[in-house]
């Protein structure tokens, strides 16, 4: 009886370790894809970046509009100075997307015109086991609305 319990615990432990190893591999592989995608955007290879989007995204988007919008965004941001992965998370289900393999990545980035930008990339694995971009988002603080900053055309 003790042998059965020990073997069961050993099996559960090994299964848990195996699952963690796979999660780490998924995050590592998805991070490589995200870095290539972000590099394509920063190097103005917008068509190649658009091709890395998931078919689910492409069906619901206008490529011409996206290409113009991402170009305008990169003009606003300026050149990339640095980027560092700040967090990563593996999920096997996302509300609205269902079951699958998903990786959330957050990057801390510095651009010429943006002092600190948080960039968020969501990737999902498609039916061919390829990681594809599902969503890109960003946030940054702007001093445009800073009350301490003097507004133009304010005569005193």
C-alpha positions as CSV (number, residue, x, y, z in Angstrom):
1,X,0.0,0.0,0.0
2,X,2.8,2.4,0.9
3,X,4.5,1.6,-2.5
4,X,1.3,2.6,-4.3
5,X,1.0,5.8,-2.4
6,X,4.7,6.6,-3.0
7,X,4.4,5.8,-6.7
8,X,1.3,7.9,-7.0
9,X,3.0,10.9,-5.3
10,X,6.1,10.4,-7.5
11,X,4.0,10.3,-10.6
12,X,2.2,13.5,-9.6
13,X,5.4,15.2,-8.8
14,X,7.0,14.2,-12.1
15,X,3.9,15.3,-14.0
16,X,4.0,18.7,-12.2
17,X,7.7,19.2,-13.1
18,X,7.0,18.1,-16.7
19,X,4.1,20.6,-17.0
20,X,6.3,23.4,-15.6
21,X,9.1,22.6,-18.1
22,X,6.6,22.8,-21.0
23,X,5.2,26.1,-19.7
24,X,8.7,27.6,-19.6
25,X,9.4,26.4,-23.1
26,X,6.1,27.9,-24.4
27,X,7.0,31.2,-22.8
28,X,10.5,31.1,-24.2
29,X,9.3,30.3,-27.7
30,X,6.5,32.9,-27.6
31,X,9.0,35.5,-26.4
32,X,11.2,34.9,-29.4
33,X,8.2,35.4,-31.7
34,X,7.2,38.6,-29.9
35,X,10.7,40.0,-30.1
36,X,10.9,39.3,-33.8
37,X,7.5,41.0,-34.2
38,X,8.4,44.0,-32.2
39,X,11.7,44.3,-34.1
40,X,9.8,44.3,-37.4
41,X,7.6,47.1,-36.1
42,X,10.6,49.1,-34.9
43,X,12.4,48.6,-38.2
44,X,9.4,49.6,-40.2
45,X,8.8,46.1,-41.6
46,X,5.1,46.5,-41.0
47,X,3.9,44.0,-43.6
48,X,6.0,41.3,-42.0
49,X,4.7,42.2,-38.6
50,X,1.1,42.1,-39.9
51,X,1.7,38.6,-41.3
52,X,2.6,37.5,-37.7
53,X,-0.9,38.3,-36.5
54,X,-3.3,35.4,-35.8
55,X,-5.8,34.6,-38.5
56,X,-8.5,35.4,-35.9
57,X,-7.1,39.0,-35.8
58,X,-6.7,39.3,-39.6
59,X,-10.3,38.3,-40.3
60,X,-11.5,41.2,-38.0
61,X,-9.1,43.9,-39.1
62,X,-8.2,46.0,-42.1
63,X,-4.5,45.6,-43.0
64,X,-4.3,49.0,-44.8
65,X,-5.6,50.8,-41.7
66,X,-3.3,48.8,-39.4
67,X,-0.3,49.5,-41.5
68,X,-1.0,53.3,-41.5
69,X,-1.8,53.3,-37.7
70,X,1.3,51.4,-36.7
71,X,3.5,53.6,-38.9
72,X,2.0,56.7,-37.3
73,X,2.6,55.2,-33.8
74,X,6.2,54.5,-34.5
75,X,6.7,58.1,-35.8
76,X,5.2,59.4,-32.6
77,X,7.4,57.1,-30.4
78,X,10.6,57.7,-32.3
79,X,13.4,55.2,-32.5
80,X,13.7,52.4,-30.0
81,X,16.4,53.0,-27.4
82,X,15.9,49.8,-25.3
83,X,13.4,47.1,-24.4
84,X,13.4,44.6,-21.6
85,X,11.0,41.8,-20.8
86,X,9.5,42.7,-17.4
87,X,6.9,39.9,-17.0
88,X,5.6,36.8,-18.7
89,X,2.7,34.5,-18.0
90,X,1.3,31.3,-19.5
91,X,-2.4,30.7,-19.6
92,X,-4.4,27.8,-21.0
93,X,-7.7,29.6,-21.2
94,X,-8.8,33.2,-21.9
95,X,-12.3,34.5,-21.6
96,X,-13.6,35.1,-25.1
97,X,-10.9,33.1,-26.8
98,X,-11.4,29.7,-25.1
99,X,-9.0,26.9,-24.3
100,X,-5.5,26.9,-25.9
101,X,-2.0,28.0,-25.2
102,X,-1.5,31.7,-24.5
103,X,1.4,33.8,-23.4
104,X,1.1,37.3,-22.0
105,X,4.3,39.4,-22.2
106,X,5.0,42.8,-20.8
107,X,8.0,44.9,-21.9
108,X,9.5,48.1,-20.4
109,X,10.7,50.1,-23.4
110,X,12.4,53.4,-24.0
111,X,11.8,55.3,-27.2
112,X,13.4,58.6,-28.4
113,X,10.1,60.5,-27.8
114,X,8.7,58.4,-24.9
115,X,10.6,58.2,-21.7
116,X,9.0,54.9,-20.4
117,X,6.6,52.8,-22.3
118,X,4.9,49.6,-21.2
119,X,4.3,47.3,-24.2
120,X,2.0,44.3,-23.9
121,X,1.9,41.4,-26.3
122,X,-0.6,38.5,-26.2
123,X,0.3,35.5,-28.3
124,X,-1.6,32.3,-29.0
125,X,-0.6,29.0,-30.5
126,X,-2.4,28.2,-33.7
127,X,-3.5,24.8,-35.0
128,X,-0.1,24.3,-36.6
129,X,1.6,24.9,-33.2
130,X,3.0,28.3,-34.3
131,X,2.9,31.3,-32.0
132,X,0.9,34.2,-33.4
133,X,0.2,37.7,-32.2
134,X,-3.3,38.1,-30.8
135,X,-3.0,41.6,-29.4
136,X,-0.5,44.5,-28.9
137,X,-1.1,47.3,-26.6
138,X,0.9,49.9,-24.8
139,X,0.7,52.6,-22.1
140,X,3.0,55.5,-21.2
141,X,2.8,58.6,-19.2
142,X,2.7,61.9,-21.1
143,X,3.5,65.3,-19.8
144,X,1.1,66.9,-22.3
145,X,-1.5,67.3,-19.6
146,X,0.9,68.1,-16.8
147,X,-0.5,71.1,-14.9
148,X,3.1,72.1,-14.1
149,X,4.0,72.4,-17.8
150,X,3.4,75.8,-19.3
151,X,0.9,75.8,-22.1
152,X,1.6,77.6,-25.3
153,X,-0.2,80.9,-26.1
154,X,-0.8,81.6,-22.5
155,X,0.0,85.3,-22.1
156,X,0.3,86.6,-18.5
